[in-house]
Amino acid sequence: RPVLARAARLRGRITLDEAILDDGGALLVRVFENAPSEFDGISYGDAPLHLTGEGGLRLASGRIVLNGQNDFLGGVTVETADLIVASPTGLGTGDVVVRGGSMTLREPAIADSAALSIVEDLPEGALRLDFEGRNLVRVLQIGDTVHHCGTWGGPESDAMFVDPVFSGPGVLELAA
């Protein structure tokens, strides 16, 4: 069932359960263009948000930072948001889908049991792997093509396969 919050500040520990999830099992997060960048002297995104539970996240708009100790299972879908992941557990343990917007990984944060799926027409550099080293991922899907092995990254990386959707020095290593 839809839940509408006129204004909310997510903070602390949030359990992604049926009471706050949409019909797809996700918490819809939308940051409005006129939303303030800080409240009561604290910048949004600076305080860790810890997410747990069976549900997932659907990020619809705005700049969103995931920097908490998260263990939620339902995955993350980026629709048009600019997602910054600043902790190794920021994305929880589920699959990651990028349909639009951008995603920056400041640390390897995709769970090794997760799949990463991205649409084929994302702009160059939309997935910034802004870390040194490798992030082990179960499978990578770009458009309709599913990849099960090899290393993937942007032109600045030492990946075996380079795709312009990626940028930064980090590498995705697919677990065959």
C-alpha positions in Angstrom: 0.0 0.0 0.0 1.3 3.5 -0.8 2.7 5.5 2.1 3.0 9.2 1.7 5.3 11.3 3.9 5.0 15.0 3.2 8.5 15.5 4.7 10.7 13.0 6.4 14.3 12.6 7.4 15.5 9.1 7.4 17.9 8.4 10.2 19.0 5.8 12.7 18.0 2.2 12.1 15.1 1.5 9.8 13.5 -1.9 9.3 12.3 -2.4 5.7 9.1 -4.3 6.5 5.6 -4.5 5.0 4.4 -1.4 6.8 6.6 0.9 4.8 7.1 -1.0 1.5 5.3 -0.6 -1.8 3.7 -3.4 -3.8 7.1 -4.3 -5.2 8.6 -4.8 -1.7 10.7 -1.6 -1.7 10.8 1.6 0.2 10.4 4.4 -2.4 12.8 7.3 -1.7 12.4 10.5 -3.6 14.4 13.6 -2.8 12.6 16.7 -4.1 14.4 19.5 -5.9 13.4 22.1 -3.3 14.4 19.9 -0.3 16.8 21.6 2.0 20.4 20.2 2.0 20.5 20.3 5.8 18.3 20.3 8.8 19.1 21.7 12.3 22.7 22.3 11.2 23.3 18.7 10.0 23.8 18.0 6.3 21.6 15.2 4.9 23.7 12.2 4.0 26.4 12.8 6.6 24.8 10.8 9.4 24.7 7.0 8.7 21.4 5.4 8.0 21.2 1.7 9.0 18.7 -0.4 7.0 17.7 -3.9 7.8 14.9 -6.3 6.9 13.4 -8.2 4.0 12.6 -5.2 1.8 14.6 -3.2 -0.7 15.0 0.4 -1.8 13.7 2.1 -5.0 15.5 5.4 -5.5 13.4 7.7 -7.6 15.1 11.1 -7.6 17.6 13.4 -6.0 21.1 12.8 -4.5 21.1 10.0 -2.0 24.0 8.7 0.2 24.0 5.2 1.6 26.7 5.0 4.2 25.4 2.8 7.0 25.8 -0.7 8.2 23.1 -2.3 6.1 22.0 -5.9 5.8 18.6 -5.5 4.1 17.8 -8.3 1.6 15.6 -6.7 -1.1 18.1 -5.0 -3.3 18.4 -1.5 -4.7 16.9 0.0 -7.8 18.1 3.3 -9.0 15.6 5.0 -11.3 16.7 8.5 -11.8 18.6 9.3 -8.5 22.2 10.1 -8.1 23.3 7.4 -5.6 26.5 7.6 -3.6 27.5 4.4 -1.7 30.1 5.3 1.0 30.2 2.1 3.1 31.0 -1.5 2.2 27.5 -2.6 3.2 25.7 0.4 1.8 23.8 -1.6 -0.8 22.7 -4.4 1.6 22.9 -8.0 0.3 20.4 -8.0 -2.6 20.7 -7.4 -6.4 21.4 -3.9 -7.7 19.5 -2.5 -10.8 20.4 0.9 -12.4 17.7 2.1 -14.8 18.8 5.8 -14.9 20.6 8.4 -12.9 24.1 7.5 -11.7 25.8 5.4 -9.0 29.2 6.1 -7.4 30.8 3.3 -5.3 33.4 4.8 -3.0 34.1 1.3 -1.7 33.4 -2.2 -3.1 29.8 -2.4 -1.9 27.9 -4.8 -4.1 27.5 -8.1 -2.3 29.4 -11.0 -3.8 26.1 -13.0 -4.1 24.4 -10.1 -5.9 23.8 -9.4 -9.6 24.3 -5.9 -11.1 21.9 -5.1 -13.9 22.1 -1.8 -15.9 20.2 -0.5 -18.8 22.1 -0.3 -22.1 21.6 3.4 -22.7 23.1 4.9 -19.5 25.4 7.8 -20.3 29.2 7.3 -20.2 30.6 7.3 -16.7 27.2 6.8 -15.0 28.6 4.0 -12.9 31.7 5.4 -11.1 33.9 2.7 -9.5 35.7 5.2 -7.2 37.8 2.8 -5.3 41.0 0.9 -5.6 40.9 -2.8 -6.1 38.0 -5.2 -7.0 34.4 -5.8 -6.1 33.4 -9.4 -6.5 29.9 -9.7 -8.1 27.9 -12.8 -9.0 26.8 -11.6 -12.5 26.7 -8.4 -14.6 23.9 -7.7 -17.0 24.2 -4.8 -19.5 21.0 -4.4 -21.4 19.9 -7.9 -22.5 23.5 -9.3 -22.4 24.4 -11.3 -19.2 28.1 -11.7 -18.3 29.3 -14.4 -15.9 33.1 -14.1 -15.9 35.9 -11.7 -16.4 36.7 -8.3 -14.9 34.8 -5.2 -16.0 35.5 -1.5 -15.5 36.1 1.9 -17.1 39.0 3.1 -19.3 41.0 4.1 -16.2 40.8 0.6 -14.7 42.9 -2.5 -15.4 39.8 -4.5 -16.2 39.8 -7.2 -18.9 36.6 -5.7 -20.4 36.0 -2.0 -20.6 32.6 -0.4 -21.1 32.1 3.3 -21.3 29.3 3.2 -18.8 31.9 2.6 -16.1 34.5 5.2 -14.9 37.1 5.3 -12.1 39.9 2.9 -11.1 37.8 0.2 -9.5 37.1 -3.2 -11.1 34.1 -5.5 -11.0 35.2 -9.1 -10.9 32.5 -11.6 -11.9 32.3 -14.9 -10.0 32.0 -17.6 -12.7 
